[in-house]
Amino acid sequence: MSTTTEALHNTQAAAAEWQPSVNPWMVAISVMLATFMVVLDSSIANVALPHIAGSLSASTDESTWVLTSYLVSSAIMLPASGWIARRIGRKRLLMISILAFTSASILCGMAIAMPMLIVARVLQGVGGGGMQPLAQSILLESFPSEMHGKAMAAYGVGTVVAPVIGPTLGGWITDSYSWRWIFYINLPVGLLALFMANLFIEDPPYLRRAAHVAIDYFGFGLMALWLGLMQLVLDKGQEADWFEADWIRWLTAVSVAAFLGFVTRELAHRDPIVELRVLLDRNFGVGTVITGLYGVVLYGVTAMMPLFLQTVLSYPALQSGLAVSPRGLGSLVSMLVVGSLVNYIDGRILLSTGLAIFGVSSLMLSHINLGISMESVVVPNFINGFGGGFVFVPLTTMAMGLLRKEEMGNAAGIYNLMRNIGGSVGIAGLTAFLARGAQIHQNYLGAHVTAGESVFRVMLQSLAARFAAGGADAVTANQKALGALYASMQQQAAVLTYADNFRLLGYLSLACIPLALLLIPASRKAKAGAAAMAE
């Protein structure tokens, strides 16, 4: 065996055997504080947008840039975090990210104009975008392989539960105090996370010996261009009627060209910003596809249900948040359960079970109507959240748990980026379906609202009589009755469209089950690797 090959084997063996000098659960708590803060902040601002717009004298369209600016900057940082960590160290990058995110949160709360708030949100996204993959890779490296399931369950508690309680907490803070406090609350959490990260997190040996090379600015620029433009198209496409707008077509074309250039550059460069060859690993490649599709259904259900409750059933923001909060409880319960089961039951079975539960609960939500009770919303949401835990833990464990430790930082960035892209695509697509589907259902229902329909005539006469009893003359009463019937038809069309969206998400979740069977169980892959090393 050559000296170079022997040195490589020694380096890999040292990386495989390395464990932190502190209790790994202290590491888990440290990174979970940061992750929970970031994921919570990505959803907590949604319900405060009208208040922010009013306070800063901005239009509703301008206020949406508070969300878009954060999403764009964080999307760019997700895949780049692994490369940056290899250059400056994972602990240092995590601490810089926490400090940047916390400082930007203070600037958000102090904003006196919309441009200042948007710039602060961009900085916040830069700090927050790197924390999720960093936390994931740190956890997988700090825990031995047999405890990866429990580590991912701990990570999942923050990433799955935080988006659920975000709208509820944001609504309560905004109603009770001020929208500025949804940013100020990050200060104590950020300072504690920074203190604990400095105290408990360590860099593994291979990161300490990483070579320092010149930054591939061209590759980074292509990545920023295609991700940023794609996010803008997804966020603003529905407002501009998608490809009917020239600027949407141009941005899409440039984004696609930048993406192709980025892939070509990364495959050819000696030290790429994102190592795409990790996707050749069967488990990681399949797992990345599944997590992208799961992002569509996860964020789709999370976005559609509060929107339905507030716009169709006229729930207040706080009550809407409370109605969907059982998702968080269901996720918490399942994370605790599946974190132990993943070591004893084939991960493909757990994953398939979770996708089936998620799909069935989404189909349950497709039976919504204008007369549903709170229970009809709470129960499917709890089941939905329970299924989510059975998806997240085994999927992450099988997709990433058996990669080489030096590959995990880069892989975590790609993995989290794909889930976020899936969420952006899902929300954009479902929003488009809402607008177009409502028109389709309205046209269908309108065909039955004619003078020749006896039911329509009876309802029109009944409503006109009520308005006339209230003092309206015959003509006015008839016009009000027609208006009321039209409003009712629009409401029914909206309900049918939301039901279609939930049905679509349910079918998509069930369609992911065959993909789960393509994954290789961890035990089989580990034995194959041991056999290869023995030879």
C-alpha positions as CSV (number, residue, x, y, z in Angstrom):
1,M,0.0,0.0,0.0
2,S,1.4,3.4,-1.0
3,T,2.2,6.1,1.6
4,T,-0.5,8.4,0.1
5,T,-3.2,5.7,0.3
6,E,-2.2,4.7,3.8
7,A,-2.4,8.4,4.9
8,L,-5.9,8.7,3.4
9,H,-7.1,5.6,5.2
10,N,-5.6,6.9,8.4
11,T,-7.4,10.2,8.0
12,Q,-10.7,8.5,7.2
13,A,-10.3,6.2,10.2
14,A,-9.6,9.1,12.5
15,A,-12.7,10.9,11.2
16,A,-14.8,7.8,11.7
17,E,-13.6,7.2,15.3
18,W,-13.7,10.9,16.5
19,Q,-16.2,11.7,19.1
20,P,-16.6,15.1,21.0
21,S,-15.1,15.4,24.4
22,V,-18.4,16.5,25.9
23,N,-21.7,14.8,26.3
24,P,-23.3,14.7,22.8
25,W,-26.6,15.7,24.2
26,M,-25.1,19.1,25.3
27,V,-24.0,19.5,21.7
28,A,-27.6,18.7,20.6
29,I,-29.1,21.3,23.0
30,S,-26.6,23.9,21.7
31,V,-27.4,23.5,18.1
32,M,-31.1,23.0,18.7
33,L,-31.4,26.4,20.3
34,A,-30.0,28.0,17.2
35,T,-32.0,25.9,14.8
36,F,-35.3,26.4,16.6
37,M,-34.7,30.2,16.6
38,V,-34.1,30.2,12.9
39,V,-36.9,27.9,11.8
40,L,-39.4,29.7,14.2
41,D,-38.4,33.1,12.7
42,S,-39.1,31.9,9.1
43,S,-42.8,31.4,9.9
44,I,-43.5,33.8,12.8
45,A,-43.5,36.9,10.6
46,N,-46.2,35.7,8.3
47,V,-49.2,36.7,10.4
48,A,-47.6,40.1,11.2
49,L,-47.3,41.3,7.6
50,P,-50.4,43.5,7.7
51,H,-49.2,45.2,10.9
52,I,-45.7,45.7,9.5
53,A,-47.1,47.2,6.3
54,G,-49.3,49.6,8.2
55,S,-46.6,50.6,10.6
56,L,-44.0,51.3,7.9
57,S,-46.5,52.9,5.4
58,A,-46.0,50.2,2.8
59,S,-48.4,48.3,0.5
60,T,-49.3,44.7,1.0
61,D,-47.2,43.8,-2.1
62,E,-44.2,45.6,-0.6
63,S,-44.6,43.9,2.7
64,T,-44.2,40.4,1.1
65,W,-40.6,41.3,0.4
66,V,-40.1,40.8,4.2
67,L,-40.6,37.1,3.5
68,T,-39.0,36.9,0.0
69,S,-35.8,38.7,0.9
70,Y,-35.2,36.2,3.8
71,L,-36.0,33.2,1.7
72,V,-33.6,34.2,-1.1
73,S,-30.6,34.9,1.1
74,S,-31.1,31.8,3.2
75,A,-31.5,29.6,0.1
76,I,-28.1,30.8,-1.2
77,M,-26.4,30.1,2.1
78,L,-27.8,26.6,2.5
79,P,-25.6,24.8,-0.1
80,A,-22.6,27.0,0.5
81,S,-22.5,26.4,4.3
82,G,-20.6,23.1,3.9
83,W,-17.8,24.7,1.8
84,I,-17.4,27.6,4.1
85,A,-17.3,25.3,7.1
86,R,-14.4,23.4,5.6
87,R,-12.5,26.7,5.2
88,I,-13.0,28.4,8.5
89,G,-14.3,25.6,10.7
90,R,-17.8,24.5,11.5
91,K,-17.9,25.9,15.1
92,R,-16.6,29.3,13.9
93,L,-19.2,29.4,11.1
94,L,-22.0,28.5,13.5
95,M,-21.1,31.1,16.0
96,I,-20.7,33.8,13.2
97,S,-24.1,32.7,11.9
98,I,-25.8,33.0,15.3
99,L,-24.2,36.4,15.9
100,A,-25.3,37.6,12.4
101,F,-28.8,36.3,12.8
102,T,-29.3,37.8,16.3
103,S,-27.8,41.2,15.3
104,A,-30.0,41.3,12.2
105,S,-33.0,40.5,14.3
106,I,-32.4,43.6,16.4
107,L,-32.1,45.7,13.2
108,C,-35.4,44.2,12.0
109,G,-37.1,45.3,15.2
110,M,-35.6,48.8,15.0
111,A,-36.5,49.3,11.3
112,I,-38.1,52.7,10.6
113,A,-38.7,52.1,6.9
114,M,-39.4,49.1,4.7
115,P,-36.0,49.3,2.8
116,M,-34.2,49.1,6.2
117,L,-36.3,46.1,7.2
118,I,-35.7,44.3,3.9
119,V,-31.9,44.8,4.2
120,A,-32.0,43.5,7.8
121,R,-34.0,40.4,6.6
122,V,-31.4,39.7,4.0
123,L,-28.7,39.7,6.6
124,Q,-30.9,37.6,8.8
125,G,-31.3,35.0,6.0
126,V,-27.5,34.9,5.5
127,G,-27.0,34.1,9.2
128,G,-30.0,31.7,9.4
129,G,-29.4,29.8,6.1
130,G,-26.2,28.2,7.2
131,M,-27.4,27.1,10.6
132,Q,-29.8,24.3,9.6
133,P,-27.3,22.1,7.7
134,L,-24.5,23.0,10.2
135,A,-26.7,21.7,13.0
136,Q,-27.6,18.5,11.2
137,S,-24.0,17.7,10.3
138,I,-22.8,18.5,13.8
139,L,-25.4,16.2,15.3
140,L,-24.6,13.3,13.0
141,E,-20.9,13.6,13.7
142,S,-21.2,14.0,17.4
143,F,-23.4,10.9,18.0
144,P,-22.3,7.3,17.2
145,S,-24.1,5.7,14.3
146,E,-26.4,3.6,16.5
147,M,-27.8,6.9,18.0
148,H,-28.3,8.8,14.8
149,G,-32.0,8.1,15.0
150,K,-32.3,9.8,18.4
151,A,-30.1,12.7,17.2
152,M,-32.3,13.3,14.2
153,A,-35.4,13.0,16.3
154,A,-34.0,15.8,18.5
155,Y,-33.2,17.9,15.4
156,G,-36.7,17.2,14.0
157,V,-38.4,18.5,17.1
158,G,-37.1,22.0,16.3
159,T,-37.4,21.9,12.5
160,V,-40.9,20.4,12.4
161,V,-42.5,21.9,15.6
162,A,-41.2,25.5,15.2
163,P,-43.0,26.2,11.9
164,V,-46.3,25.0,13.5
165,I,-46.2,27.2,16.6
166,G,-44.7,30.1,14.7
167,P,-48.0,31.6,13.4
168,T,-49.7,31.1,16.8
169,L,-46.8,32.8,18.7
170,G,-46.5,35.5,16.1
171,G,-50.2,36.3,16.2
172,W,-50.2,36.5,20.0
173,I,-47.1,38.7,20.2
174,T,-48.4,41.0,17.4
175,D,-51.9,41.3,19.0
176,S,-50.7,41.7,22.6
177,Y,-47.5,43.8,22.1
178,S,-46.0,44.9,18.8
179,W,-44.7,43.2,15.6
180,R,-41.2,44.4,16.5
181,W,-41.1,41.9,19.4
182,I,-41.3,38.9,17.1
183,F,-37.7,40.0,16.2
184,Y,-36.6,41.2,19.6
185,I,-37.3,37.8,21.3
186,N,-34.4,36.4,19.3
187,L,-31.9,38.3,21.4
188,P,-31.9,36.2,24.6
189,V,-32.2,32.9,22.7
190,G,-29.3,33.9,20.3
191,L,-27.0,35.0,23.2
192,L,-27.7,31.7,25.0
193,A,-27.1,29.7,21.8
194,L,-23.8,31.6,21.2
195,F,-22.6,30.9,24.7
196,M,-23.4,27.2,24.5
197,A,-22.0,26.8,21.0
198,N,-18.7,28.3,22.2
199,L,-18.7,26.0,25.3
200,F,-19.7,22.6,23.9
201,I,-19.2,22.4,20.1
202,E,-15.9,21.2,18.7
203,D,-14.5,20.8,15.2
204,P,-13.5,17.3,14.1
205,P,-9.8,16.7,13.2
206,Y,-10.4,16.6,9.4
207,L,-11.9,20.1,9.5
208,R,-9.0,21.5,11.5
209,R,-6.6,20.2,8.8
210,A,-8.7,21.5,5.9
211,A,-6.7,23.2,3.2
212,H,-7.3,26.9,2.5
213,V,-7.7,27.6,-1.2
214,A,-9.0,30.5,-3.2
215,I,-12.8,31.0,-3.3
216,D,-14.6,30.0,-6.5
217,Y,-16.3,33.3,-6.9
218,F,-17.7,32.4,-10.4
219,G,-19.3,29.2,-9.1
220,F,-20.8,31.0,-6.1
221,G,-22.1,33.8,-8.3
222,L,-23.9,31.3,-10.6
223,M,-25.4,29.6,-7.6
224,A,-26.6,32.8,-6.1
225,L,-28.1,33.9,-9.4
226,W,-30.1,30.7,-10.2
227,L,-31.3,30.3,-6.6
228,G,-32.2,34.0,-6.2
229,L,-34.1,34.3,-9.5
230,M,-35.9,31.0,-9.0
231,Q,-37.1,32.1,-5.6
232,L,-38.3,35.4,-7.0
233,V,-40.2,33.7,-9.8
234,L,-41.9,31.3,-7.4
235,D,-42.8,34.1,-4.9
236,K,-44.0,36.6,-7.5
237,G,-45.2,34.4,-10.3
238,Q,-48.8,34.2,-9.3
239,E,-49.1,38.0,-8.9
240,A,-47.7,38.4,-12.4
241,D,-49.8,35.7,-14.0
242,W,-46.7,33.5,-14.4
243,F,-45.4,33.2,-18.0
244,E,-47.9,35.7,-19.3
245,A,-45.4,38.3,-18.0
246,D,-42.3,39.0,-20.0
247,W,-40.1,39.5,-16.9
248,I,-41.1,36.1,-15.5
249,R,-40.1,34.4,-18.7
250,W,-36.7,36.3,-18.8
251,L,-35.9,35.5,-15.1
252,T,-36.8,31.9,-15.6
253,A,-34.6,31.6,-18.7
254,V,-31.7,33.2,-16.9
255,S,-32.2,31.1,-13.8
256,V,-32.2,27.9,-15.9
257,A,-29.0,29.0,-17.8
258,A,-27.3,29.9,-14.5
259,F,-28.3,26.5,-13.0
260,L,-26.8,24.6,-16.0
261,G,-23.7,26.7,-15.8
262,F,-23.4,26.1,-12.0
263,V,-23.7,22.3,-12.4
264,T,-21.1,22.3,-15.2
265,R,-18.7,24.5,-13.1
266,E,-19.1,22.4,-9.9
267,L,-18.4,19.1,-11.7
268,A,-15.3,20.5,-13.4
269,H,-13.8,22.6,-10.6
270,R,-11.1,21.1,-8.4
271,D,-12.6,22.5,-5.2
272,P,-16.3,23.2,-5.8
273,I,-18.6,25.3,-3.6
274,V,-21.0,22.4,-3.6
275,E,-19.8,18.8,-4.2
276,L,-22.6,17.4,-6.4
277,R,-21.0,14.0,-6.8
278,V,-22.3,13.0,-3.3
279,L,-25.7,12.6,-5.1
280,L,-24.2,9.5,-6.8
281,D,-24.6,7.7,-3.4
282,R,-27.8,5.8,-3.9
283,N,-29.3,6.4,-0.5
284,F,-28.5,10.1,-0.5
285,G,-29.6,10.6,-4.1
286,V,-33.0,8.9,-3.5
287,G,-33.4,10.5,-0.1
288,T,-32.8,14.0,-1.6
289,V,-35.6,13.4,-4.2
290,I,-37.9,12.2,-1.4
291,T,-37.2,15.1,0.9
292,G,-37.9,17.5,-2.0
293,L,-41.3,16.0,-2.7
294,Y,-41.9,15.8,1.1
295,G,-41.2,19.5,1.3
296,V,-44.0,20.1,-1.2
297,V,-46.6,18.3,1.0
298,L,-45.2,19.4,4.4
299,Y,-45.1,23.1,3.6
300,G,-48.2,22.8,1.4
301,V,-50.4,21.6,4.2
302,T,-48.8,24.0,6.7
303,A,-49.5,27.0,4.4
304,M,-53.0,26.0,3.1
305,M,-54.8,25.2,6.4
306,P,-54.3,28.6,8.2
307,L,-55.1,30.3,4.9
308,F,-58.4,28.3,4.6
309,L,-59.4,29.0,8.2
310,Q,-58.7,32.7,7.9
311,T,-59.9,33.6,4.4
312,V,-62.9,31.1,4.1
313,L,-64.1,30.5,7.6
314,S,-63.0,34.0,8.9
315,Y,-61.0,32.7,11.9
316,P,-58.8,35.3,13.7
317,A,-55.1,34.8,13.3
318,L,-54.6,33.5,16.9
319,Q,-57.6,31.1,16.7
320,S,-56.3,29.8,13.3
321,G,-52.9,29.2,14.8
322,L,-54.4,27.3,17.7
323,A,-56.5,25.1,15.3
324,V,-53.3,23.9,13.5
325,S,-51.0,23.7,16.6
326,P,-51.9,20.0,17.3
327,R,-49.6,19.3,14.3
328,G,-46.7,20.3,16.6
329,L,-47.9,18.0,19.4
330,G,-48.3,15.1,16.9
331,S,-44.8,15.7,15.6
332,L,-43.3,15.8,19.1
333,V,-45.0,12.5,20.1
334,S,-43.8,10.7,16.9
335,M,-40.3,12.1,17.2
336,L,-39.9,10.6,20.6
337,V,-41.3,7.2,19.4
338,V,-39.5,6.8,16.1
339,G,-36.2,8.0,17.5
340,S,-36.1,4.7,19.4
341,L,-37.7,2.5,16.8
342,V,-35.3,3.4,14.0
343,N,-32.6,1.2,15.5
344,Y,-34.9,-1.9,15.6
345,I,-37.2,-1.6,12.6
346,D,-36.3,-1.3,8.9
347,G,-36.1,2.4,8.2
348,R,-38.0,1.8,4.9
349,I,-41.0,0.5,6.8
350,L,-41.0,3.5,9.2
351,L,-40.7,5.9,6.3
352,S,-43.4,4.2,4.3
353,T,-45.7,4.2,7.3
354,G,-45.1,7.9,7.9
355,L,-45.8,8.8,4.2
356,A,-49.0,6.7,4.4
357,I,-50.1,8.4,7.6
358,F,-49.3,11.8,6.1
359,G,-51.1,11.0,2.9
360,V,-54.3,9.7,4.6
361,S,-54.5,12.6,7.0
362,S,-54.2,15.0,4.0
363,L,-57.0,13.1,2.3
364,M,-59.0,13.6,5.6
365,L,-58.5,17.3,5.2
366,S,-60.0,17.1,1.7
367,H,-63.4,16.6,3.3
368,I,-63.6,20.1,4.6
369,N,-66.8,22.1,4.2
370,L,-68.3,25.4,5.5
371,G,-69.9,23.6,8.4
372,I,-66.9,21.8,9.9
373,S,-66.2,21.9,13.6
374,M,-62.8,22.6,15.3
375,E,-62.5,18.9,15.9
376,S,-62.6,18.2,12.2
377,V,-59.5,20.4,11.8
378,V,-57.6,19.4,15.0
379,V,-57.7,15.6,14.6
380,P,-56.4,15.4,11.0
381,N,-53.7,18.0,11.9
382,F,-52.5,15.9,14.8
383,I,-52.4,12.8,12.7
384,N,-50.6,14.8,10.0
385,G,-47.9,15.9,12.4
386,F,-47.6,12.4,13.8
387,G,-46.9,11.1,10.4
388,G,-44.3,13.8,9.8
389,G,-42.0,12.4,12.5
390,F,-42.1,8.9,10.9
391,V,-40.9,10.5,7.7
392,F,-38.2,12.9,8.9
393,V,-36.2,10.7,11.2
394,P,-35.7,7.5,9.1
395,L,-35.4,9.5,5.9
396,T,-32.6,11.7,7.2
397,T,-30.9,8.7,9.0
398,M,-30.9,6.5,5.8
399,A,-30.0,9.4,3.4
400,M,-27.1,10.8,5.4
401,G,-26.2,8.6,8.3
402,L,-23.8,6.4,6.4
403,L,-21.9,9.0,4.4
404,R,-18.4,9.7,5.3
405,K,-18.2,12.3,8.1
406,E,-16.2,14.7,5.9
407,E,-19.1,14.6,3.4
408,M,-21.9,15.4,5.8
409,G,-21.6,19.1,5.9
410,N,-21.8,19.4,2.1
411,A,-24.6,16.8,2.0
412,A,-26.6,18.5,4.7
413,G,-26.6,21.7,2.7
414,I,-27.9,20.0,-0.4
415,Y,-30.5,18.0,1.6
416,N,-32.0,21.0,3.4
417,L,-31.9,23.1,0.2
418,M,-34.0,20.5,-1.7
419,R,-36.6,20.4,1.1
420,N,-36.8,24.2,1.1
421,I,-37.0,24.3,-2.7
422,G,-39.8,21.7,-2.5
423,G,-41.6,23.9,-0.1
424,S,-41.3,27.0,-2.3
425,V,-42.5,25.0,-5.4
426,G,-45.3,23.5,-3.4
427,I,-46.6,26.8,-2.0
428,A,-46.3,28.6,-5.3
429,G,-48.1,25.8,-7.2
430,L,-50.9,25.5,-4.6
431,T,-51.4,29.2,-4.6
432,A,-51.8,29.1,-8.4
433,F,-54.2,26.2,-8.1
434,L,-56.3,28.2,-5.6
435,A,-56.7,31.1,-8.1
436,R,-57.4,28.9,-11.1
437,G,-59.3,26.2,-9.4
438,A,-61.7,28.6,-7.8
439,Q,-62.5,30.0,-11.2
440,I,-63.1,26.5,-12.6
441,H,-65.4,25.5,-9.7
442,Q,-67.2,28.9,-9.9
443,N,-67.9,28.3,-13.6
444,Y,-69.2,24.9,-12.9
445,L,-71.4,26.0,-10.0
446,G,-72.5,29.0,-12.0
447,A,-74.0,26.8,-14.7
448,H,-76.6,25.6,-12.1
449,V,-77.4,29.2,-10.9
450,T,-79.9,30.0,-13.6
451,A,-83.5,31.1,-13.7
452,G,-84.5,27.7,-14.9
453,E,-83.3,26.0,-11.7
454,S,-86.1,25.6,-9.2
455,V,-83.7,25.5,-6.2
456,F,-82.1,28.8,-7.3
457,R,-85.5,30.5,-7.7
458,V,-86.7,29.4,-4.3
459,M,-83.4,30.6,-2.6
460,L,-83.5,33.9,-4.5
461,Q,-87.2,34.5,-3.5
462,S,-86.5,33.6,0.1
463,L,-83.5,36.0,0.4
464,A,-85.3,38.8,-1.4
465,A,-88.2,38.4,1.0
466,R,-85.7,38.7,4.0
467,F,-84.1,41.9,2.6
468,A,-87.6,43.3,1.8
469,A,-88.6,42.6,5.4
470,G,-85.6,44.7,6.5
471,G,-86.9,47.7,4.6
472,A,-85.5,47.4,1.1
473,D,-87.6,48.0,-1.9
474,A,-88.3,45.1,-4.3
475,V,-85.5,46.0,-6.8
476,T,-82.9,46.5,-4.1
477,A,-84.0,43.4,-2.3
478,N,-83.6,41.3,-5.4
479,Q,-80.1,42.8,-6.1
480,K,-79.0,42.1,-2.6
481,A,-80.3,38.5,-2.8
482,L,-78.4,38.0,-6.1
483,G,-75.2,39.4,-4.5
484,A,-75.6,37.1,-1.5
485,L,-76.0,34.1,-3.7
486,Y,-73.0,35.0,-5.7
487,A,-70.9,35.5,-2.6
488,S,-72.1,32.1,-1.3
489,M,-71.1,30.5,-4.7
490,Q,-67.6,32.0,-4.5
491,Q,-67.2,30.7,-1.0
492,Q,-68.3,27.2,-2.0
493,A,-65.9,27.3,-5.0
494,A,-63.1,28.3,-2.6
495,V,-63.9,25.3,-0.3
496,L,-63.8,22.9,-3.3
497,T,-60.5,24.3,-4.4
498,Y,-58.9,23.9,-1.0
499,A,-60.3,20.3,-0.9
500,D,-58.7,19.6,-4.3
501,N,-55.3,20.9,-3.0
502,F,-55.4,18.7,0.1
503,R,-56.4,15.8,-2.0
504,L,-53.5,16.4,-4.4
505,L,-51.0,16.6,-1.4
506,G,-52.4,13.4,-0.1
507,Y,-51.9,11.5,-3.4
508,L,-48.4,13.0,-3.8
509,S,-47.4,11.7,-0.3
510,L,-48.7,8.2,-1.1
511,A,-46.9,8.3,-4.4
512,C,-43.6,8.7,-2.5
513,I,-43.9,5.3,-0.9
514,P,-42.4,3.3,-3.8
515,L,-39.4,5.6,-3.8
516,A,-38.8,4.7,-0.1
517,L,-38.3,1.1,-1.2
518,L,-35.3,2.1,-3.3
519,L,-33.4,3.0,-0.2
520,I,-30.8,0.6,1.2
521,P,-31.4,-0.4,4.9
522,A,-28.6,0.9,7.1
523,S,-27.7,-2.5,8.4
524,R,-27.2,-4.0,4.9
525,K,-25.1,-1.0,3.8
526,A,-23.0,-1.1,6.9
527,K,-22.3,-4.9,6.5
528,A,-21.3,-4.3,2.8
529,G,-18.9,-1.6,3.8
530,A,-17.4,-3.8,6.5
531,A,-16.9,-6.6,4.1
532,A,-15.2,-4.3,1.5
533,M,-12.8,-3.1,4.2
534,A,-12.0,-6.6,5.2
535,E,-11.0,-7.5,1.7
